[in-house]
């Protein structure tokens, strides 16, 4: 069983995007090719700033929602603890 990941991307317009996946490399490729989330398509290129492993999709989704509720400074503080 593949692990799930929560990740944060920095978009070209300096906004942050948070998502989940169970195949991080493939998902990053999809974003880079402009076939990822609608939000990131018009904000290329994107850069991976943070990733965090979760044990299940449910755990990843709960963590994604918690991160999305953080203000920008909270997300940047989280990212500061890990170099991407």
C-alpha positions as CSV (number, residue, x, y, z in Angstrom):
1,X,0.0,0.0,0.0
2,X,1.4,3.4,-1.1
3,X,1.7,6.1,1.6
4,X,-0.2,9.3,1.1
5,X,1.5,12.7,1.1
6,X,0.3,16.2,1.9
7,X,2.4,18.8,0.0
8,X,2.7,22.5,-0.4
9,X,3.7,24.2,-3.7
10,X,4.9,27.7,-4.3
11,X,3.3,29.0,-7.5
12,X,5.0,31.5,-9.9
13,X,2.8,34.3,-8.5
14,X,4.1,33.5,-5.0
15,X,0.9,32.0,-3.8
16,X,0.8,28.6,-2.0
17,X,-1.1,25.5,-3.0
18,X,-1.7,22.6,-0.7
19,X,-2.8,19.1,-2.0
20,X,-2.6,15.4,-1.3
21,X,-1.5,12.4,-3.4
22,X,-0.3,8.9,-3.1
23,X,2.2,9.3,-5.9
24,X,4.1,12.5,-5.3
25,X,6.5,12.3,-8.2
26,X,3.7,11.7,-10.7
27,X,1.6,14.5,-9.1
28,X,4.4,17.0,-9.3
29,X,5.0,16.1,-13.0
30,X,1.2,16.6,-13.6
31,X,1.4,20.0,-12.0
32,X,4.5,21.0,-14.0
33,X,2.9,19.9,-17.3
34,X,-0.1,22.2,-16.6
35,X,-2.5,19.2,-16.1
36,X,-2.7,19.5,-12.3
37,X,-5.1,21.4,-10.2
38,X,-7.0,24.2,-12.0
39,X,-5.5,26.6,-9.4
40,X,-1.9,25.8,-10.4
41,X,-2.5,25.7,-14.2
42,X,-2.3,29.4,-14.7
43,X,0.4,29.9,-12.0
44,X,3.3,27.9,-13.5
45,X,6.0,27.0,-12.8
46,X,5.5,25.5,-9.3
47,X,8.1,24.5,-6.7
48,X,7.7,21.9,-4.1
49,X,8.2,23.5,-0.7
50,X,7.0,20.9,1.7
51,X,5.9,17.3,1.9
52,X,4.6,15.3,4.8
53,X,3.8,11.6,4.8
54,X,0.4,10.3,6.1
55,X,-0.7,6.7,6.8
56,X,-4.0,6.9,5.0
57,X,-6.0,9.1,2.6
58,X,-8.3,10.1,5.5
59,X,-5.3,11.3,7.6
60,X,-3.8,13.1,4.6
61,X,-7.2,14.9,3.9
62,X,-7.6,15.9,7.5
63,X,-4.0,17.3,7.6
64,X,-4.6,19.1,4.2
65,X,-7.6,20.8,5.6
66,X,-5.7,21.8,8.8
67,X,-2.9,23.3,6.7
68,X,-5.4,25.1,4.4
69,X,-6.9,26.8,7.5
70,X,-3.5,28.2,8.5
71,X,-2.8,31.8,7.5
72,X,0.0,32.3,5.0
73,X,2.6,33.0,7.7
74,X,1.6,29.7,9.4
75,X,2.2,27.8,6.2
76,X,5.5,29.5,5.7
77,X,6.5,28.6,9.3
78,X,5.6,25.0,8.6
79,X,7.6,25.0,5.4
80,X,10.6,26.6,7.2
81,X,10.9,23.4,9.2
82,X,11.6,21.4,6.1
83,X,13.4,22.4,3.0
84,X,11.1,20.7,0.5
